[in-house]
Amino acid sequence: MKTMSDLCLLEIEFALLPQKRREFAQSLDLLTGTGHGLVRRSVYIDRDEPERILWVEAWATRELLEAHLETEIFRGLIGGLRILGNVLDCRLVDLASDLTDSRRIPRYVRGKLISQS
């Protein structure tokens, strides 16, 4: 049985454009694809700065999460978030090793979409 310490988290922080708030709420179901190993997804809105959103996905293992990062589903999520605002940060948090590693996240998350060859 998996414990909380086995989980690996994907955290995406982004700034929602004010004029896209309604569109974000309406498209939330479309942005939430599923993946083998996805345990839970949570979306948090900052009370003091409602345009700041934290997207958190808990994955059963780091390997399953890293495989997800290479899928079209993940690229679609990032593309959708870019239409709605600006991706500020993307982190992989490995609870088993207590490490946060933003270097392992594909480079296209942080800036313009680049080729993944």
N, C-alpha and C positions, 0 to 999 in steps of 0.2 A: 504494500500500500504506500502511495506517495505521501510524503509529509510536506509541510510548508517549506522546509529547508531544501527540498528537492526542486522546487519550482524555480523557473527563470522568468524574469519580467522584461517586457518591452514597454518602455515609457516614451511617449511622443508628446512633447510640449509644443503647442502652437498658439498663435494669436489669431483669433477669429475676426474677420473684418466685420465691423458693426452692421453693415448693410446685408450681411450674409447670415445673421443669426437665425432667422426663420428658415432659410434654406438648409442650414446645418441641422436644425431640429427635424425637418422633413426628410432629410437624406440620411439620417443616422442609421436607419435599418439597411440602407444600401451600402453604407461604408463598412458595415460589420459583417464581413465574410467569415466563414468558419475555416478551421484548419485542424488536421489531425494532431492532437496533443494540446489544443487550446482548452484551458481549464476554466478561465473566467476573463471577462472583459469589463472594464469600468471606465466611465468618462466623467471627469471632474471639472466643474466650472468654478473658478476662483470667485469668491463672494465679493472681494474688494475690487477686483479687476475682471468683470464678467466676460471680457473678450479673451482672457487667457484660459486655455483648455489643457487638461492633462489626460491623455489617452493611455490607459494601462491594460496590458494583456498579460495574463499569467499562463505560462506554458509548462507542461509536465516535465520537460527536460530542455537543457540548453541546445542539444542537437536538433530537436524538433523545431525550436524557435529559429535557429540559424537556417534550417532548411526552408522555413516559412519566409524568411527575409529574401529568398531568391525567387519567390513565386510571383505570378501575375496578380494574384490577390493582394499581396503586399504593395506591389507597385501601384495598383489601382487605389488602394487606401491612401498612399502618399499623394498621388495625383489628385484625388478628391479633396484632401485636406489643403493642397496648394490652391485649388480653385476657391476654397472658402476662407483662406487666410495664409499665414506664413508659418512654416515649420521652423521652430526656434531651436529645438534640440531633440535628439533621439538617443536613448540610452538602452543598453542591455544590462540588466541587473541580475547577476547570478547569485541567488540566495544561498546555494550550497557552499560557495567559496567567499561570499560576502564581497564580491567585486562588482564594480560598475565599469563597463567597458564601452565607450562610445566609438572606439576605433574599429570595432568589429562590425558596426552597422554599415551597410553599403553607402558609399560616398554620395550617391544621388539623393539621399535623404536630406543632406545639409544644404545643398545649393541647387543649381539647375540640374535637371536630369542629364546624366552623362551616360555614355555607352558602357555596358557591362560586358566586356569581352574577356 
